[in-house]
């Protein structure tokens, strides 16, 4: 009897809990339904404006309606107060010529309503892609790689796709390639078109560009007889940034600029012949940039930035030839873990960065040849001294002994 009564009480308790849960969910649904957003429309015009329009209604009197939005990775939310007409329709034209967003980024937004009783409700979160719509983009895809272009025929696009696929194999020799998310390559037909996209997106550097977090690469390659060479040079460089980020996560941001760009440059199938000339001239003029000055960023001046790229490619290749792929991987991991520019090199190679810089200049560029020769011969000099000093010291001891006996 007691057991039956216990079972009955447990059943009642379960029913009560279910009823309470249903009532709680019903209250949540009722609260969420206090805002009704319909006729939603978002119209971005790249580099100019974004128009947000919607119809917002509620059975409770609304005293303020706001639009909240930000680029998906931004930490600061932008807030705009809205005006509604008699039927609850609202429209906001947001100027992005001054308040820029990166090209091909994602913008998330939602509406917030304050009611007459002081309570606040928010709508669902929506998103819109902020694409460079100045050009009639076409698309071609193979696996996770998407190529977007607007100038050139289908063969041009297929060549770019082939270059991307081949470069992933090359990149995998330096950093692990992760293909569990798509990669988008946007090919502009001129450097001016690419510069326009970067400038309107708030970027200053005018060469190729990668946004590793978004998984996109922007390059400028016009259809021409040289397109294959340019594809096999620029596309691997930018894809390397994406794959390096995917390998290291947020630790990618801790890497020195010279290491990031040096690794990316090493994936290029065709070496830039002008790099060697720039290095030779800078070495002769004693105008090489110390790598300690290339930890945070490259110089804004185009000429000095070019030299920084040339140095970085040569320096990272020297490190790999000297310490092996494992050594460079160890160096990369130390930096990704947050070690600063000097300590990371010392921890990986037991050699400070400034000494690595000196050794690179001597070994690769031939600076201080006499000093290198002396340093290389020093161990042998020590051995010769030891070989000579032992018998000389023995002879001195014998002379001393004879004098004592005499």
ZIMODA-V165775 format. One record per residue. N is the residue number from 1. D_CENTER is the distance of its C-alpha to the mean C-alpha in Angstrom with 2 decimals. Layout:
n=(N N)
d_center=(D_CENTER D_CENTER)
This chain:
n=(1 2 3 4 5 6 7 8 9 10 11 12 13 14 15 16 17 18 19 20 21 22 23 24 25 26 27 28 29 30 31 32 33 34 35 36 37 38 39 40 41 42 43 44 45 46 47 48 49 50 51 52 53 54 55 56 57 58 59 60 61 62 63 64 65 66 67 68 69 70 71 72 73 74 75 76 77 78 79 80 81 82 83 84 85 86 87 88 89 90 91 92 93 94 95 96 97 98 99 100 101 102 103 104 105 106 107 108 109 110 111 112 113 114 115 116 117 118 119 120 121 122 123 124 125 126 127 128 129 130 131 132 133 134 135 136 137 138 139 140 141 142 143 144 145 146 147 148 149 150 151 152 153 154 155 156 157 158 159 160 161 162 163 164 165 166 167 168 169 170 171 172 173 174 175 176 177 178 179 180 181 182 183 184 185 186 187 188 189 190 191 192 193 194 195 196 197 198 199 200 201 202 203 204 205 206 207 208 209 210 211 212 213 214 215 216 217 218 219 220 221 222 223 224 225 226 227 228 229 230 231 232 233 234 235 236 237 238 239 240 241 242 243 244 245 246 247 248 249 250 251 252 253 254 255 256 257 258 259 260 261 262 263 264 265 266 267 268 269 270 271 272 273 274 275 276 277 278 279 280 281 282 283 284 285 286 287 288 289 290 291 292 293 294 295 296 297 298 299 300 301 302 303 304 305 306 307 308 309 310 311 312 313 314 315 316 317 318 319 320 321 322 323 324 325 326 327 328 329 330 331 332 333 334 335 336 337 338 339 340 341 342 343 344 345 346 347 348 349 350 351 352 353 354 355 356 357 358 359 360 361 362 363 364 365 366 367 368 369 370 371 372 373 374 375 376 377 378 379 380 381 382 383 384 385 386 387 388 389 390 391 392 393 394 395 396 397 398 399 400 401 402 403 404 405 406)
d_center=(70.37 67.99 65.38 65.78 65.47 62.28 60.75 61.85 60.27 56.95 57.02 57.72 54.89 52.48 53.72 53.32 49.72 48.91 50.66 48.76 45.42 46.41 47.53 44.23 42.21 44.64 44.20 40.39 40.80 43.33 41.06 38.14 40.56 41.50 38.78 38.94 36.22 37.25 36.90 33.17 31.52 28.28 28.12 25.04 25.69 22.48 22.50 25.86 26.48 26.16 29.51 29.91 33.38 35.10 38.44 38.60 41.82 43.28 46.75 46.37 46.47 43.08 43.01 39.36 36.53 32.94 29.77 26.64 23.16 19.52 16.15 15.17 12.62 14.94 17.18 20.03 22.25 24.11 27.80 30.40 34.08 35.71 39.27 40.96 43.95 47.02 45.54 42.25 40.16 37.42 35.09 32.41 30.92 27.76 26.92 23.27 24.15 23.90 21.95 18.93 16.41 13.28 14.57 14.67 13.68 16.13 18.72 20.81 24.30 27.65 31.11 32.94 36.72 39.05 42.57 45.90 46.25 43.06 41.02 37.53 36.03 32.72 32.17 29.86 26.18 25.32 22.26 21.85 19.32 18.80 18.99 19.91 23.53 24.96 25.17 26.88 24.07 25.25 23.56 23.91 22.59 22.90 21.81 18.27 17.45 18.36 19.12 20.08 22.32 25.30 27.06 28.67 30.50 29.68 29.79 27.01 24.74 25.91 25.13 21.51 21.39 23.13 20.76 17.76 19.82 20.94 17.58 16.47 19.52 18.66 15.12 16.84 18.91 16.09 13.83 15.11 14.39 14.28 15.89 16.91 14.91 15.13 13.00 14.00 14.57 16.27 18.61 20.20 23.54 23.35 21.20 23.03 21.97 18.26 18.84 20.58 17.77 15.27 18.12 19.19 15.76 15.75 13.65 15.67 14.41 16.47 15.29 13.01 9.81 6.87 5.53 3.83 5.92 8.65 8.66 9.77 10.33 12.85 15.35 18.88 21.50 25.12 27.68 29.64 31.10 27.96 25.55 25.25 24.35 21.71 20.26 20.24 18.53 15.89 14.92 14.28 12.13 9.64 10.11 9.47 5.74 6.11 8.79 7.65 5.40 8.64 10.75 9.86 8.92 8.57 9.80 6.59 6.83 10.34 10.13 12.06 10.91 13.68 12.59 9.05 10.86 13.94 12.75 11.32 14.63 16.67 15.97 17.62 21.09 22.79 22.52 22.69 26.31 25.84 23.64 26.76 28.89 26.60 26.55 30.33 31.08 28.96 30.57 34.00 33.46 32.00 28.99 26.17 23.43 23.46 20.27 20.76 20.14 16.78 15.20 13.75 13.24 15.09 18.39 18.70 21.63 21.00 23.30 21.92 18.30 19.64 21.36 18.28 16.61 19.98 20.38 17.03 17.75 21.29 20.66 18.29 20.79 23.56 22.10 21.82 25.36 26.71 25.27 24.32 21.34 22.10 22.00 18.54 17.37 19.28 17.77 14.18 15.46 17.32 14.49 12.42 15.72 15.71 18.11 18.17 17.89 21.58 22.30 19.55 21.11 24.56 23.97 22.65 25.20 27.86 27.42 26.05 23.29 25.93 28.18 25.55 25.07 28.87 29.27 26.75 28.68 31.92 31.08 29.05 30.37 33.84 34.07 36.90 38.51 41.60 39.73 37.88 41.25 42.88 40.14 40.35 44.14 44.30 44.64 47.45 49.14 49.20 50.76 53.36 54.23 54.74 56.87 59.01 59.24 60.59 63.78 64.25 64.01 66.44 68.86 68.77 69.59 72.49 73.86 73.73 75.58 78.30 78.86 79.36 81.86 83.58)
